[in-house]
Amino acid sequence: MTEAPSSPARRSVRVDLGDRSYDILIGPGLIAAAGAEISSRMKGRRVAVITDEHVAPIYLEPFMRSLAGGGIQAVSLVLPAGEKTKSFPHLMDVCDSVLGARIERNDAVVALGGGVIGDLTGFAAGIVRRGSRFIQVPTSLLAQVDSSVGGKTGINSRHGKNLIGVFHQPDLVLADTDVLDTLSPREFAAGYAEVAKYGLIDKPEFFAWLEKNWRDIFAGGDARIEAIATSCQAKADVVAADERENGLRALLNLGHTFGHALEAATEYDSRRLVHGEGVSIGMVLAHQFSARMNLASPDDARRVEAHLGEVGLPISMAQIPGSLPPAETLMDAIAQDKKVKSGKLTFILTRGIGQSFVADDVPPSEVLAFLKDKYPK
Amino acid sequence: MTEAPSSPARRSVRVDLGDRSYDILIGPGLIAAAGAEISSRMKGRRVAVITDEHVAPIYLEPFMRSLAGGGIQAVSLVLPAGEKTKSFPHLMDVCDSVLGARIERNDAVVALGGGVIGDLTGFAAGIVRRGSRFIQVPTSLLAQVDSSVGGKTGINSRHGKNLIGVFHQPDLVLADTDVLDTLSPREFAAGYAEVAKYGLIDKPEFFAWLEKNWRDIFAGGDARIEAIATSCQAKADVVAADERENGLRALLNLGHTFGHALEAATEYDSRRLVHGEGVSIGMVLAHQFSARMNLASPDDARRVEAHLGEVGLPISMAQIPGSLPPAETLMDAIAQDKKVKSGKLTFILTRGIGQSFVADDVPPSEVLAFLKDKYPK
């Protein structure tokens, strides 16, 4: 975590969506290069930059300077950091700020931050003037490998996470890998959970590579850019095949149904649980539940547990600080999750490492029994 | 206005949008038939009905009874009536109500009301779970011939009208022509402005037919269903050709740039000006401005003025009760309107009755001079 990436090589991943296709640039120095990159791709000359209190002190000034260098006029809005910012009042703030800046159709709205800022800002960009141009500058590993790619945007509701939003593709993603050096080990690990997810979905060889190379990824070596590019490409492929989550794209939710329920159960309190940690526990639970349903070998669940535990991620509900509500409450959150069809639960289950599949007829009673079994005593 | 439509004939108009195609049913008795019509078209068995304080006392109970008769479970939410309901706080109310009712992907959100309820509810349907099924039951003439068709949804911002929203097509539109008998003459006339608009855009023979038949339309005769079906078909054709307003669809904004600015100038106060009245004055101004720019004959502007005046619509800014802000303020609202590209104004102008076109290089100085000229002294 202390060294800058040793390779200056910049990678580019194309998300192929017809007239909504876009590039993800991955590499060091992209915040300093943002003005030039944006300027060469955009007709308009104005942007509104949305960021948060954690990111602003470190990156806002260099980013604004880079924009000015590219001849782009910019206004900025700094929001509170944290999951609770994904709310209607802040959505209104962002829309108001963008409209007040007179961002026109050829101009753009920019998210400079992690997943929360990206999801909120992308939603605002998707609804201002019924759709405005949008640029993602993700500053967390989680956002670089997951939330900034694919066009899902949204806010939370008291009924659950991400229940309100739109599909709105960015026009460009600039993933500056230098920024990852300022993440805490806990934040980095949380993002790594999504990297591991791509291996668990359908890339067993990538998961095996991660088991061998994770130390180099955490340390900022060459393997880091490689892991991010592989993750973005994996997500880009799924999104290109199923933009609006009618089928295949649901696989990206591996670990997320349990994960979202745990986030709701901890009231989105990042001191107790952050998204990637919920996904880590959720992926372990999904593998354990698959084993319990005789779909996969318990050895695979143990291998997932071992690797995620080794990198410092939580792998069981017992590791969440504080007490959890009753299993029934968790079950309720799962049933209200958006991946529900006519009362039956849709889960991503697995037949083994890299063999995930969409199961849309999971009996709620089995899930509840399993949860009670796994519940912290 | 006192007789029910004498013809029981029901008309159906198809909006052709590939896998998002849908039917508009037009005719008497459709509220009573809603349960059967919805039930036969929808897999889910739950709906959330959003309506307002004016509509609820008359139509909510019969509508809910009709749904129950069709085997559909429904919850309802009654909002304040009026343009100010198109706001973030009410959007949040609607989303919360829909999520609280556990509306799933095969279920639907229903707008029972005029344009305000339709725009707000459609927006909520477009963002809950990133897009839910949506049924329009328009109860005003304006909503039946305009806002319920075409998928534009949204709310207002302090920066202008409809600046925040999404494109979200309904799955079905039920236009019960019986409900028009309960509209005030002022409301009916306001909706009629949009009917006349379709003639003025590109159907000179329809405009001539309206000049002859408007009394029968206002009285609820056969011409009424005919006029509504022709209007819906006209809008459906434009929307099918240009769903997301990249070109042709802009023609539907004839009279709307001036109209929206006047609505903003009167602070969306329906006692002073309702949308259709703004459009009426706006269409007259668009024809007068076209004549001033030597694009059309002043005779055409006078013909438009004469017909809209005859049916009881306002045709000049002087008819708006109370004082208007300075012309410069109006101009500012026009420049902030969403139909602006790189500082030049986009207006719908005309070469004569039924010969409208998109002009995207209108000099703001000409518009301001024209407005000052027409301003109430």
Interface residues (C-beta under 8 A of the other chain):
Chain A: K43 G44 F88 L91 M92 C95 D96 L99 G100 R102 E104 R105 N106 F123 G126 I127 V128 R129 R130 G131 K152 G154 S157 R158 H159 G160 L163 I164 G165 V166 F167 R244 Q336 K338 V340 K341 S342
Chain B: K43 G44 F88 L91 M92 C95 D96 L99 G100 R102 E104 R105 N106 F123 G126 I127 V128 R129 R130 G131 K152 G154 S157 R158 H159 G160 L163 I164 G165 V166 F167 R244 Q336 K338 V340 K341 S342
